[in-house]
């Protein structure tokens, strides 16, 4: 057992509970840069790690404070279920370096939007 993976999970979980992020923004880059995973390995490992907990305790805390809209959450989960399958299907056909660059562009667009929004 490698405790550094547990520490990564704890950090990603804290970010997930605090910001609503963790998988893509924390775990994928960490696995690529710190553990030398390929982009495909990092994304696959992150998805597998998120299956059991998928933010259950964090979502429960938000729910108990009245910050969860159940119907939209269920509908998003259904879409995510299908979209996750389709995304994995498409990602498997893209070279690792292209996938890594696309991921970086996505994070950059999100970051710039958050920085410049009012």
C-alpha positions in Angstrom: 0.0 0.0 0.0 1.3 3.4 -0.9 0.1 6.1 1.5 0.9 8.9 -1.0 -2.2 7.7 -3.0 -4.3 8.1 0.2 -3.0 11.6 0.7 -3.8 12.4 -2.9 -7.4 11.1 -2.3 -7.7 13.1 0.9 -6.5 16.3 -0.9 -8.8 15.7 -3.8 -11.7 14.9 -1.4 -11.1 18.2 0.5 -11.1 20.1 -2.8 -14.2 18.2 -3.9 -16.0 19.0 -0.7 -14.9 22.6 -0.7 -15.0 23.6 -4.4 -17.0 20.8 -6.0 -14.0 19.6 -7.9 -11.4 16.9 -7.4 -11.3 14.3 -10.1 -10.3 16.2 -13.2 -8.7 19.2 -11.7 -6.7 17.6 -8.9 -6.3 13.8 -9.4 -5.7 13.7 -13.1 -2.9 16.2 -13.2 -1.4 14.8 -10.0 -1.2 11.3 -11.5 0.3 12.6 -14.7 2.9 14.9 -13.2 3.7 13.3 -9.8 3.3 9.6 -10.7 4.2 9.6 -14.4 0.9 8.1 -15.5 -0.2 8.5 -19.2 -3.2 10.8 -19.7 -5.3 7.8 -20.4 -4.1 6.0 -17.3 -4.7 9.1 -15.1 -8.3 9.6 -16.4 -9.2 5.9 -16.1 -7.7 5.6 -12.6 -9.5 8.7 -11.5 -12.8 7.5 -12.9 -12.3 4.2 -11.1 -11.4 5.9 -7.9 -14.5 8.1 -8.0 -17.0 5.3 -8.5 -17.4 4.2 -4.9 -17.4 7.5 -3.1 -18.4 9.9 -5.9 -18.7 12.6 -3.3 -21.4 10.9 -1.2 -20.5 12.4 2.1 -19.8 15.8 0.6 -23.1 15.8 -1.2 -24.8 14.7 2.0 -23.4 17.7 3.8 -24.5 20.1 1.1 -28.0 18.4 1.1 -28.4 18.8 4.9 -27.7 22.6 4.4 -30.3 22.8 1.7 -27.8 23.3 -1.2 -28.8 20.3 -3.4 -31.6 20.3 -6.0 -32.4 16.6 -6.2 -34.2 16.4 -9.5 -31.5 18.3 -11.5 -28.9 16.2 -9.7 -30.5 12.9 -10.7 -30.9 14.1 -14.3 -27.3 15.2 -14.5 -26.2 11.9 -13.0 -28.2 10.0 -15.7 -26.6 12.2 -18.4 -23.2 11.7 -16.8 -23.7 8.0 -16.8 -24.2 7.9 -20.6 -21.7 10.7 -21.3 -19.0 9.1 -19.3 -19.3 6.0 -21.4 -19.3 7.9 -24.6 -16.4 10.1 -23.5 -14.3 7.0 -22.6 -15.2 5.5 -25.9 -13.9 8.5 -27.8 -10.9 9.1 -25.6 -9.6 5.6 -26.2 -9.2 6.5 -29.9 -7.2 9.6 -29.3 -3.4 9.6 -28.9 -2.2 10.3 -25.4 -0.4 13.6 -26.2 -3.5 14.9 -28.0 -5.7 14.0 -25.1 -3.3 15.7 -22.7 -3.3 18.9 -24.7 -7.1 18.9 -25.0 -7.4 18.4 -21.3 -5.0 21.4 -20.7 -7.0 23.6 -23.1 -10.2 22.7 -21.2 -8.7 23.6 -17.9 -7.3 26.9 -19.3 -10.7 27.9 -20.7 -12.3 27.1 -17.3 -9.6 29.0 -15.4 -9.9 32.1 -17.7 -13.6 32.2 -17.5 -13.5 32.0 -13.7 -10.8 34.7 -13.5 -12.5 37.2 -15.8 -16.1 36.7 -14.8 -17.8 39.4 -12.6 
